[in-house]
Amino acid sequence: MIYQNTPYGIFDQKTIQQFYQQEQMKHHNDQLLKVAKCAHKLEELLKAMDEVEPQYKQLAFEQCCFVAGTHMSRKGMWEQ
């Protein structure tokens, strides 16, 4: 015997598929928000670099590279 009305839709394939699609969309939207935040922070960094006097720009660039390299090293993005 096949039941047409499943209890609370817990075994209904359509309900499961809709839930999965909603979770995928939520994840996608969360990632888009993180990308936008990342781009905004990069813009803030570049504006901060504009505030550095010309004779200190090389030092600022070196410090940014050092921070990026340290972060990448911690994340295992390259072997030392």
PDB file of N, CA, C and O in Angstrom:
ATOM      1  N   MET A   1       0.847  -1.174   0.000  1.00  0.00           N
ATOM      2  CA  MET A   1       0.000   0.000   0.000  1.00  0.00           C
ATOM      3  C   MET A   1       0.896   1.241   0.000  1.00  0.00           C
ATOM      4  O   MET A   1       1.827   1.332   0.800  1.00  0.00           O
ATOM      5  N   ILE A   2       0.623   2.180  -0.878  1.00  0.00           N
ATOM      6  CA  ILE A   2       1.387   3.428  -0.975  1.00  0.00           C
ATOM      7  C   ILE A   2       0.565   4.539  -0.344  1.00  0.00           C
ATOM      8  O   ILE A   2      -0.592   4.764  -0.697  1.00  0.00           O
ATOM      9  N   TYR A   3       1.191   5.221   0.594  1.00  0.00           N
ATOM     10  CA  TYR A   3       0.515   6.339   1.261  1.00  0.00           C
ATOM     11  C   TYR A   3       0.784   7.634   0.504  1.00  0.00           C
ATOM     12  O   TYR A   3       1.932   7.963   0.204  1.00  0.00           O
ATOM     13  N   GLN A   4      -0.264   8.350   0.204  1.00  0.00           N
ATOM     14  CA  GLN A   4      -0.143   9.609  -0.521  1.00  0.00           C
ATOM     15  C   GLN A   4       0.203  10.773   0.401  1.00  0.00           C
ATOM     16  O   GLN A   4       0.843  11.731  -0.032  1.00  0.00           O
ATOM     17  N   ASN A   5      -0.206  10.706   1.648  1.00  0.00           N
ATOM     18  CA  ASN A   5       0.038  11.790   2.603  1.00  0.00           C
ATOM     19  C   ASN A   5       1.069  11.337   3.632  1.00  0.00           C
ATOM     20  O   ASN A   5       0.747  10.601   4.565  1.00  0.00           O
ATOM     21  N   THR A   6       2.309  11.781   3.452  1.00  0.00           N
ATOM     22  CA  THR A   6       3.350  11.396   4.399  1.00  0.00           C
ATOM     23  C   THR A   6       3.272  12.290   5.627  1.00  0.00           C
ATOM     24  O   THR A   6       2.894  13.456   5.514  1.00  0.00           O
ATOM     25  N   PRO A   7       3.622  11.765   6.798  1.00  0.00           N
ATOM     26  CA  PRO A   7       3.525  12.577   8.020  1.00  0.00           C
ATOM     27  C   PRO A   7       4.495  13.750   7.989  1.00  0.00           C
ATOM     28  O   PRO A   7       5.710  13.557   7.939  1.00  0.00           O
ATOM     29  N   TYR A   8       3.960  14.956   8.019  1.00  0.00           N
ATOM     30  CA  TYR A   8       4.732  16.197   8.051  1.00  0.00           C
ATOM     31  C   TYR A   8       5.681  16.350   6.855  1.00  0.00           C
ATOM     32  O   TYR A   8       6.595  17.173   6.903  1.00  0.00           O
ATOM     33  N   GLY A   9       5.488  15.609   5.838  1.00  0.00           N
ATOM     34  CA  GLY A   9       6.294  15.714   4.632  1.00  0.00           C
ATOM     35  C   GLY A   9       7.725  15.235   4.800  1.00  0.00           C
ATOM     36  O   GLY A   9       8.583  15.584   3.989  1.00  0.00           O
ATOM     37  N   ILE A  10       8.007  14.442   5.834  1.00  0.00           N
ATOM     38  CA  ILE A  10       9.399  14.065   6.080  1.00  0.00           C
ATOM     39  C   ILE A  10       9.940  13.053   5.075  1.00  0.00           C
ATOM     40  O   ILE A  10      11.157  12.935   4.925  1.00  0.00           O
ATOM     41  N   PHE A  11       9.088  12.336   4.400  1.00  0.00           N
ATOM     42  CA  PHE A  11       9.548  11.386   3.407  1.00  0.00           C
ATOM     43  C   PHE A  11       9.135  11.787   1.997  1.00  0.00           C
ATOM     44  O   PHE A  11       9.345  11.038   1.043  1.00  0.00           O
ATOM     45  N   ASP A  12       8.558  12.949   1.874  1.00  0.00           N
ATOM     46  CA  ASP A  12       8.103  13.438   0.578  1.00  0.00           C
ATOM     47  C   ASP A  12       9.310  13.955  -0.217  1.00  0.00           C
ATOM     48  O   ASP A  12       9.970  14.906   0.203  1.00  0.00           O
ATOM     49  N   GLN A  13       9.593  13.333  -1.352  1.00  0.00           N
ATOM     50  CA  GLN A  13      10.774  13.689  -2.163  1.00  0.00           C
ATOM     51  C   GLN A  13      10.747  15.154  -2.578  1.00  0.00           C
ATOM     52  O   GLN A  13      11.788  15.811  -2.577  1.00  0.00           O
ATOM     53  N   LYS A  14       9.604  15.665  -2.925  1.00  0.00           N
ATOM     54  CA  LYS A  14       9.492  17.059  -3.349  1.00  0.00           C
ATOM     55  C   LYS A  14       9.860  17.999  -2.204  1.00  0.00           C
ATOM     56  O   LYS A  14      10.560  18.990  -2.414  1.00  0.00           O
ATOM     57  N   THR A  15       9.394  17.691  -1.000  1.00  0.00           N
ATOM     58  CA  THR A  15       9.717  18.511   0.163  1.00  0.00           C
ATOM     59  C   THR A  15      11.213  18.464   0.458  1.00  0.00           C
ATOM     60  O   THR A  15      11.822  19.492   0.755  1.00  0.00           O
ATOM     61  N   ILE A  16      11.797  17.285   0.377  1.00  0.00           N
ATOM     62  CA  ILE A  16      13.229  17.134   0.615  1.00  0.00           C
ATOM     63  C   ILE A  16      14.027  17.920  -0.426  1.00  0.00           C
ATOM     64  O   ILE A  16      14.999  18.597  -0.089  1.00  0.00           O
ATOM     65  N   GLN A  17      13.619  17.829  -1.671  1.00  0.00           N
ATOM     66  CA  GLN A  17      14.311  18.538  -2.739  1.00  0.00           C
ATOM     67  C   GLN A  17      14.193  20.055  -2.554  1.00  0.00           C
ATOM     68  O   GLN A  17      15.172  20.773  -2.757  1.00  0.00           O
ATOM     69  N   GLN A  18      13.025  20.548  -2.178  1.00  0.00           N
ATOM     70  CA  GLN A  18      12.844  21.980  -1.945  1.00  0.00           C
ATOM     71  C   GLN A  18      13.734  22.452  -0.794  1.00  0.00           C
ATOM     72  O   GLN A  18      14.342  23.520  -0.873  1.00  0.00           O
ATOM     73  N   PHE A  19      13.806  21.660   0.266  1.00  0.00           N
ATOM     74  CA  PHE A  19      14.647  22.010   1.403  1.00  0.00           C
ATOM     75  C   PHE A  19      16.110  22.080   0.966  1.00  0.00           C
ATOM     76  O   PHE A  19      16.821  23.019   1.324  1.00  0.00           O
ATOM     77  N   TYR A  20      16.555  21.100   0.204  1.00  0.00           N
ATOM     78  CA  TYR A  20      17.935  21.060  -0.285  1.00  0.00           C
ATOM     79  C   TYR A  20      18.230  22.283  -1.157  1.00  0.00           C
ATOM     80  O   TYR A  20      19.289  22.895  -1.022  1.00  0.00           O
ATOM     81  N   GLN A  21      17.316  22.638  -2.038  1.00  0.00           N
ATOM     82  CA  GLN A  21      17.501  23.794  -2.906  1.00  0.00           C
ATOM     83  C   GLN A  21      17.548  25.087  -2.086  1.00  0.00           C
ATOM     84  O   GLN A  21      18.332  25.987  -2.388  1.00  0.00           O
ATOM     85  N   GLN A  22      16.714  25.175  -1.054  1.00  0.00           N
ATOM     86  CA  GLN A  22      16.730  26.353  -0.191  1.00  0.00           C
ATOM     87  C   GLN A  22      18.066  26.471   0.542  1.00  0.00           C
ATOM     88  O   GLN A  22      18.603  27.570   0.684  1.00  0.00           O
ATOM     89  N   GLU A  23      18.598  25.353   1.002  1.00  0.00           N
ATOM     90  CA  GLU A  23      19.886  25.355   1.687  1.00  0.00           C
ATOM     91  C   GLU A  23      21.005  25.750   0.728  1.00  0.00           C
ATOM     92  O   GLU A  23      21.912  26.492   1.105  1.00  0.00           O
ATOM     93  N   GLN A  24      20.947  25.261  -0.498  1.00  0.00           N
ATOM     94  CA  GLN A  24      21.943  25.639  -1.499  1.00  0.00           C
ATOM     95  C   GLN A  24      21.876  27.131  -1.792  1.00  0.00           C
ATOM     96  O   GLN A  24      22.911  27.788  -1.905  1.00  0.00           O
ATOM     97  N   MET A  25      20.684  27.662  -1.914  1.00  0.00           N
ATOM     98  CA  MET A  25      20.505  29.084  -2.202  1.00  0.00           C
ATOM     99  C   MET A  25      21.006  29.926  -1.028  1.00  0.00           C
ATOM    100  O   MET A  25      21.645  30.960  -1.227  1.00  0.00           O
ATOM    101  N   LYS A  26      20.716  29.483   0.182  1.00  0.00           N
ATOM    102  CA  LYS A  26      21.184  30.208   1.370  1.00  0.00           C
ATOM    103  C   LYS A  26      22.707  30.232   1.403  1.00  0.00           C
ATOM    104  O   LYS A  26      23.309  31.273   1.666  1.00  0.00           O
ATOM    105  N   HIS A  27      23.329  29.092   1.137  1.00  0.00           N
ATOM    106  CA  HIS A  27      24.783  29.026   1.110  1.00  0.00           C
ATOM    107  C   HIS A  27      25.344  29.949   0.024  1.00  0.00           C
ATOM    108  O   HIS A  27      26.308  30.676   0.261  1.00  0.00           O
ATOM    109  N   HIS A  28      24.746  29.917  -1.146  1.00  0.00           N
ATOM    110  CA  HIS A  28      25.175  30.767  -2.261  1.00  0.00           C
ATOM    111  C   HIS A  28      25.084  32.244  -1.873  1.00  0.00           C
ATOM    112  O   HIS A  28      26.023  33.006  -2.102  1.00  0.00           O
ATOM    113  N   ASN A  29      23.966  32.643  -1.293  1.00  0.00           N
ATOM    114  CA  ASN A  29      23.775  34.041  -0.892  1.00  0.00           C
ATOM    115  C   ASN A  29      24.759  34.445   0.203  1.00  0.00           C
ATOM    116  O   ASN A  29      25.274  35.563   0.191  1.00  0.00           O
ATOM    117  N   ASP A  30      25.021  33.548   1.146  1.00  0.00           N
ATOM    118  CA  ASP A  30      26.014  33.827   2.194  1.00  0.00           C
ATOM    119  C   ASP A  30      27.389  34.053   1.586  1.00  0.00           C
ATOM    120  O   ASP A  30      28.114  34.958   2.000  1.00  0.00           O
ATOM    121  N   GLN A  31      27.750  33.233   0.604  1.00  0.00           N
ATOM    122  CA  GLN A  31      29.050  33.384  -0.035  1.00  0.00           C
ATOM    123  C   GLN A  31      29.133  34.684  -0.836  1.00  0.00           C
ATOM    124  O   GLN A  31      30.177  35.335  -0.851  1.00  0.00           O
ATOM    125  N   LEU A  32      28.047  35.061  -1.496  1.00  0.00           N
ATOM    126  CA  LEU A  32      28.039  36.335  -2.221  1.00  0.00           C
ATOM    127  C   LEU A  32      28.223  37.508  -1.270  1.00  0.00           C
ATOM    128  O   LEU A  32      28.918  38.470  -1.599  1.00  0.00           O
ATOM    129  N   LEU A  33      27.609  37.437  -0.099  1.00  0.00           N
ATOM    130  CA  LEU A  33      27.769  38.482   0.907  1.00  0.00           C
ATOM    131  C   LEU A  33      29.227  38.555   1.371  1.00  0.00           C
ATOM    132  O   LEU A  33      29.771  39.647   1.533  1.00  0.00           O
ATOM    133  N   LYS A  34      29.854  37.404   1.582  1.00  0.00           N
ATOM    134  CA  LYS A  34      31.262  37.385   1.992  1.00  0.00           C
ATOM    135  C   LYS A  34      32.162  37.962   0.904  1.00  0.00           C
ATOM    136  O   LYS A  34      33.126  38.665   1.209  1.00  0.00           O
ATOM    137  N   VAL A  35      31.862  37.675  -0.351  1.00  0.00           N
ATOM    138  CA  VAL A  35      32.639  38.230  -1.465  1.00  0.00           C
ATOM    139  C   VAL A  35      32.512  39.752  -1.475  1.00  0.00           C
ATOM    140  O   VAL A  35      33.506  40.455  -1.653  1.00  0.00           O
ATOM    141  N   ALA A  36      31.304  40.261  -1.285  1.00  0.00           N
ATOM    142  CA  ALA A  36      31.085  41.709  -1.267  1.00  0.00           C
ATOM    143  C   ALA A  36      31.838  42.355  -0.107  1.00  0.00           C
ATOM    144  O   ALA A  36      32.430  43.421  -0.269  1.00  0.00           O
ATOM    145  N   LYS A  37      31.818  41.713   1.064  1.00  0.00           N
ATOM    146  CA  LYS A  37      32.554  42.243   2.218  1.00  0.00           C
ATOM    147  C   LYS A  37      34.050  42.248   1.948  1.00  0.00           C
ATOM    148  O   LYS A  37      34.745  43.201   2.302  1.00  0.00           O
ATOM    149  N   CYS A  38      34.539  41.203   1.333  1.00  0.00           N
ATOM    150  CA  CYS A  38      35.956  41.105   0.997  1.00  0.00           C
ATOM    151  C   CYS A  38      36.363  42.238   0.049  1.00  0.00           C
ATOM    152  O   CYS A  38      37.388  42.886   0.262  1.00  0.00           O
ATOM    153  N   ALA A  39      35.577  42.473  -0.974  1.00  0.00           N
ATOM    154  CA  ALA A  39      35.867  43.542  -1.929  1.00  0.00           C
ATOM    155  C   ALA A  39      35.834  44.905  -1.240  1.00  0.00           C
ATOM    156  O   ALA A  39      36.653  45.773  -1.541  1.00  0.00           O
ATOM    157  N   HIS A  40      34.898  45.092  -0.324  1.00  0.00           N
ATOM    158  CA  HIS A  40      34.801  46.356   0.412  1.00  0.00           C
ATOM    159  C   HIS A  40      36.048  46.566   1.274  1.00  0.00           C
ATOM    160  O   HIS A  40      36.575  47.676   1.344  1.00  0.00           O
ATOM    161  N   LYS A  41      36.513  45.511   1.922  1.00  0.00           N
ATOM    162  CA  LYS A  41      37.713  45.627   2.758  1.00  0.00           C
ATOM    163  C   LYS A  41      38.946  45.910   1.913  1.00  0.00           C
ATOM    164  O   LYS A  41      39.835  46.644   2.344  1.00  0.00           O
ATOM    165  N   LEU A  42      39.009  45.338   0.720  1.00  0.00           N
ATOM    166  CA  LEU A  42      40.119  45.634  -0.183  1.00  0.00           C
ATOM    167  C   LEU A  42      40.083  47.108  -0.580  1.00  0.00           C
ATOM    168  O   LEU A  42      41.123  47.763  -0.644  1.00  0.00           O
ATOM    169  N   GLU A  43      38.901  47.618  -0.842  1.00  0.00           N
ATOM    170  CA  GLU A  43      38.769  49.032  -1.185  1.00  0.00           C
ATOM    171  C   GLU A  43      39.231  49.904  -0.022  1.00  0.00           C
ATOM    172  O   GLU A  43      39.895  50.919  -0.232  1.00  0.00           O
ATOM    173  N   GLU A  44      38.882  49.512   1.207  1.00  0.00           N
ATOM    174  CA  GLU A  44      39.332  50.262   2.384  1.00  0.00           C
ATOM    175  C   GLU A  44      40.855  50.233   2.494  1.00  0.00           C
ATOM    176  O   GLU A  44      41.470  51.248   2.821  1.00  0.00           O
ATOM    177  N   LEU A  45      41.470  49.076   2.222  1.00  0.00           N
ATOM    178  CA  LEU A  45      42.922  48.960   2.259  1.00  0.00           C
ATOM    179  C   LEU A  45      43.563  49.893   1.235  1.00  0.00           C
ATOM    180  O   LEU A  45      44.524  50.598   1.545  1.00  0.00           O
ATOM    181  N   LEU A  46      43.034  49.893   0.029  1.00  0.00           N
ATOM    182  CA  LEU A  46      43.602  50.738  -1.017  1.00  0.00           C
ATOM    183  C   LEU A  46      43.453  52.221  -0.688  1.00  0.00           C
ATOM    184  O   LEU A  46      44.348  53.016  -0.976  1.00  0.00           O
ATOM    185  N   LYS A  47      42.332  52.593  -0.089  1.00  0.00           N
ATOM    186  CA  LYS A  47      42.149  53.987   0.334  1.00  0.00           C
ATOM    187  C   LYS A  47      43.129  54.339   1.444  1.00  0.00           C
ATOM    188  O   LYS A  47      43.651  55.454   1.481  1.00  0.00           O
ATOM    189  N   ALA A  48      43.386  53.384   2.360  1.00  0.00           N
ATOM    190  CA  ALA A  48      44.355  53.615   3.428  1.00  0.00           C
ATOM    191  C   ALA A  48      45.753  53.790   2.849  1.00  0.00           C
ATOM    192  O   ALA A  48      46.529  54.608   3.341  1.00  0.00           O
ATOM    193  N   MET A  49      46.079  53.029   1.808  1.00  0.00           N
ATOM    194  CA  MET A  49      47.385  53.167   1.157  1.00  0.00           C
ATOM    195  C   MET A  49      47.525  54.552   0.516  1.00  0.00           C
ATOM    196  O   MET A  49      48.626  55.099   0.460  1.00  0.00           O
ATOM    197  N   ASP A  50      46.420  55.118   0.036  1.00  0.00           N
ATOM    198  CA  ASP A  50      46.458  56.453  -0.556  1.00  0.00           C
ATOM    199  C   ASP A  50      46.825  57.518   0.481  1.00  0.00           C
ATOM    200  O   ASP A  50      47.353  58.573   0.131  1.00  0.00           O
ATOM    201  N   GLU A  51      46.545  57.240   1.742  1.00  0.00           N
ATOM    202  CA  GLU A  51      46.823  58.206   2.809  1.00  0.00           C
ATOM    203  C   GLU A  51      48.293  58.206   3.231  1.00  0.00           C
ATOM    204  O   GLU A  51      48.744  59.129   3.909  1.00  0.00           O
ATOM    205  N   VAL A  52      49.037  57.180   2.835  1.00  0.00           N
ATOM    206  CA  VAL A  52      50.451  57.084   3.200  1.00  0.00           C
ATOM    207  C   VAL A  52      51.255  58.021   2.294  1.00  0.00           C
ATOM    208  O   VAL A  52      51.044  58.067   1.082  1.00  0.00           O
ATOM    209  N   GLU A  53      52.175  58.763   2.904  1.00  0.00           N
ATOM    210  CA  GLU A  53      53.019  59.676   2.133  1.00  0.00           C
ATOM    211  C   GLU A  53      53.921  58.877   1.190  1.00  0.00           C
ATOM    212  O   GLU A  53      54.299  57.747   1.496  1.00  0.00           O
ATOM    213  N   PRO A  54      54.261  59.467   0.049  1.00  0.00           N
ATOM    214  CA  PRO A  54      55.027  58.742  -0.974  1.00  0.00           C
ATOM    215  C   PRO A  54      56.295  58.065  -0.457  1.00  0.00           C
ATOM    216  O   PRO A  54      56.605  56.951  -0.878  1.00  0.00           O
ATOM    217  N   GLN A  55      57.030  58.707   0.437  1.00  0.00           N
ATOM    218  CA  GLN A  55      58.279  58.118   0.905  1.00  0.00           C
ATOM    219  C   GLN A  55      58.047  56.907   1.814  1.00  0.00           C
ATOM    220  O   GLN A  55      58.996  56.189   2.128  1.00  0.00           O
ATOM    221  N   TYR A  56      56.807  56.670   2.238  1.00  0.00           N
ATOM    222  CA  TYR A  56      56.488  55.527   3.093  1.00  0.00           C
ATOM    223  C   TYR A  56      55.680  54.443   2.365  1.00  0.00           C
ATOM    224  O   TYR A  56      55.376  53.399   2.943  1.00  0.00           O
ATOM    225  N   LYS A  57      55.339  54.691   1.109  1.00  0.00           N
ATOM    226  CA  LYS A  57      54.515  53.728   0.368  1.00  0.00           C
ATOM    227  C   LYS A  57      55.214  52.382   0.192  1.00  0.00           C
ATOM    228  O   LYS A  57      54.566  51.339   0.278  1.00  0.00           O
ATOM    229  N   GLN A  58      56.528  52.387  -0.055  1.00  0.00           N
ATOM    230  CA  GLN A  58      57.254  51.133  -0.213  1.00  0.00           C
ATOM    231  C   GLN A  58      57.206  50.328   1.081  1.00  0.00           C
ATOM    232  O   GLN A  58      57.009  49.113   1.050  1.00  0.00           O
ATOM    233  N   LEU A  59      57.386  50.998   2.216  1.00  0.00           N
ATOM    234  CA  LEU A  59      57.311  50.326   3.510  1.00  0.00           C
ATOM    235  C   LEU A  59      55.906  49.761   3.745  1.00  0.00           C
ATOM    236  O   LEU A  59      55.758  48.637   4.224  1.00  0.00           O
ATOM    237  N   ALA A  60      54.889  50.536   3.409  1.00  0.00           N
ATOM    238  CA  ALA A  60      53.510  50.061   3.573  1.00  0.00           C
ATOM    239  C   ALA A  60      53.258  48.835   2.695  1.00  0.00           C
ATOM    240  O   ALA A  60      52.622  47.874   3.130  1.00  0.00           O
ATOM    241  N   PHE A  61      53.755  48.872   1.466  1.00  0.00           N
ATOM    242  CA  PHE A  61      53.590  47.738   0.556  1.00  0.00           C
ATOM    243  C   PHE A  61      54.298  46.501   1.107  1.00  0.00           C
ATOM    244  O   PHE A  61      53.747  45.401   1.079  1.00  0.00           O
ATOM    245  N   GLU A  62      55.516  46.687   1.606  1.00  0.00           N
ATOM    246  CA  GLU A  62      56.269  45.567   2.171  1.00  0.00           C
ATOM    247  C   GLU A  62      55.551  44.961   3.372  1.00  0.00           C
ATOM    248  O   GLU A  62      55.502  43.740   3.520  1.00  0.00           O
ATOM    249  N   GLN A  63      54.998  45.808   4.223  1.00  0.00           N
ATOM    250  CA  GLN A  63      54.282  45.315   5.391  1.00  0.00           C
ATOM    251  C   GLN A  63      53.028  44.533   4.992  1.00  0.00           C
ATOM    252  O   GLN A  63      52.713  43.502   5.587  1.00  0.00           O
ATOM    253  N   CYS A  64      52.323  45.032   3.984  1.00  0.00           N
ATOM    254  CA  CYS A  64      51.135  44.315   3.495  1.00  0.00           C
ATOM    255  C   CYS A  64      51.530  42.960   2.919  1.00  0.00           C
ATOM    256  O   CYS A  64      50.840  41.965   3.140  1.00  0.00           O
ATOM    257  N   CYS A  65      52.636  42.918   2.185  1.00  0.00           N
ATOM    258  CA  CYS A  65      53.110  41.645   1.624  1.00  0.00           C
ATOM    259  C   CYS A  65      53.517  40.687   2.733  1.00  0.00           C
ATOM    260  O   CYS A  65      53.266  39.485   2.643  1.00  0.00           O
ATOM    261  N   PHE A  66      54.144  41.213   3.775  1.00  0.00           N
ATOM    262  CA  PHE A  66      54.542  40.376   4.904  1.00  0.00           C
ATOM    263  C   PHE A  66      53.311  39.763   5.580  1.00  0.00           C
ATOM    264  O   PHE A  66      53.294  38.571   5.885  1.00  0.00           O
ATOM    265  N   VAL A  67      52.302  40.572   5.806  1.00  0.00           N
ATOM    266  CA  VAL A  67      51.070  40.076   6.432  1.00  0.00           C
ATOM    267  C   VAL A  67      50.410  39.023   5.542  1.00  0.00           C
ATOM    268  O   VAL A  67      49.964  37.986   6.033  1.00  0.00           O
ATOM    269  N   ALA A  68      50.349  39.287   4.240  1.00  0.00           N
ATOM    270  CA  ALA A  68      49.745  38.321   3.311  1.00  0.00           C
ATOM    271  C   ALA A  68      50.546  37.027   3.295  1.00  0.00           C
ATOM    272  O   ALA A  68      49.969  35.940   3.319  1.00  0.00           O
ATOM    273  N   GLY A  69      51.869  37.135   3.254  1.00  0.00           N
ATOM    274  CA  GLY A  69      52.715  35.944   3.252  1.00  0.00           C
ATOM    275  C   GLY A  69      52.566  35.129   4.526  1.00  0.00           C
ATOM    276  O   GLY A  69      52.506  33.900   4.479  1.00  0.00           O
ATOM    277  N   THR A  70      52.507  35.813   5.666  1.00  0.00           N
ATOM    278  CA  THR A  70      52.311  35.118   6.943  1.00  0.00           C
ATOM    279  C   THR A  70      50.981  34.382   6.964  1.00  0.00           C
ATOM    280  O   THR A  70      50.901  33.235   7.405  1.00  0.00           O
ATOM    281  N   HIS A  71      49.956  35.038   6.494  1.00  0.00           N
ATOM    282  CA  HIS A  71      48.620  34.416   6.455  1.00  0.00           C
ATOM    283  C   HIS A  71      48.631  33.186   5.548  1.00  0.00           C
ATOM    284  O   HIS A  71      48.110  32.132   5.915  1.00  0.00           O
ATOM    285  N   MET A  72      49.217  33.324   4.379  1.00  0.00           N
ATOM    286  CA  MET A  72      49.258  32.210   3.435  1.00  0.00           C
ATOM    287  C   MET A  72      50.077  31.053   3.996  1.00  0.00           C
ATOM    288  O   MET A  72      49.735  29.888   3.794  1.00  0.00           O
ATOM    289  N   SER A  73      51.147  31.371   4.693  1.00  0.00           N
ATOM    290  CA  SER A  73      51.978  30.331   5.297  1.00  0.00           C
ATOM    291  C   SER A  73      51.201  29.570   6.363  1.00  0.00           C
ATOM    292  O   SER A  73      51.274  28.344   6.435  1.00  0.00           O
ATOM    293  N   ARG A  74      50.459  30.301   7.190  1.00  0.00           N
ATOM    294  CA  ARG A  74      49.649  29.662   8.239  1.00  0.00           C
ATOM    295  C   ARG A  74      48.574  28.761   7.650  1.00  0.00           C
ATOM    296  O   ARG A  74      48.232  27.734   8.235  1.00  0.00           O
ATOM    297  N   LYS A  75      48.050  29.136   6.512  1.00  0.00           N
ATOM    298  CA  LYS A  75      46.999  28.366   5.861  1.00  0.00           C
ATOM    299  C   LYS A  75      47.563  27.227   5.014  1.00  0.00           C
ATOM    300  O   LYS A  75      46.807  26.464   4.413  1.00  0.00           O
ATOM    301  N   GLY A  76      48.894  27.113   4.966  1.00  0.00           N
ATOM    302  CA  GLY A  76      49.513  26.054   4.189  1.00  0.00           C
ATOM    303  C   GLY A  76      49.425  26.250   2.699  1.00  0.00           C
ATOM    304  O   GLY A  76      49.408  25.279   1.943  1.00  0.00           O
ATOM    305  N   MET A  77      49.369  27.501   2.262  1.00  0.00           N
ATOM    306  CA  MET A  77      49.234  27.774   0.832  1.00  0.00           C
ATOM    307  C   MET A  77      50.550  27.617   0.096  1.00  0.00           C
ATOM    308  O   MET A  77      50.565  27.518  -1.131  1.00  0.00           O
ATOM    309  N   TRP A  78      51.632  27.595   0.812  1.00  0.00           N
ATOM    310  CA  TRP A  78      52.927  27.293   0.211  1.00  0.00           C
ATOM    311  C   TRP A  78      53.845  26.708   1.267  1.00  0.00           C
ATOM    312  O   TRP A  78      53.677  26.931   2.466  1.00  0.00           O
ATOM    313  N   GLU A  79      54.792  25.973   0.799  1.00  0.00           N
ATOM    314  CA  GLU A  79      55.763  25.334   1.702  1.00  0.00           C
ATOM    315  C   GLU A  79      56.956  26.255   1.850  1.00  0.00           C
ATOM    316  O   GLU A  79      57.403  26.875   0.885  1.00  0.00           O
ATOM    317  N   GLN A  80      57.467  26.338   3.068  1.00  0.00           N
ATOM    318  CA  GLN A  80      58.647  27.185   3.293  1.00  0.00           C
ATOM    319  C   GLN A  80      59.893  26.344   3.279  1.00  0.00           C
ATOM    320  O   GLN A  80      60.994  26.868   3.451  1.00  0.00           O
TER     321      GLN A  80
END
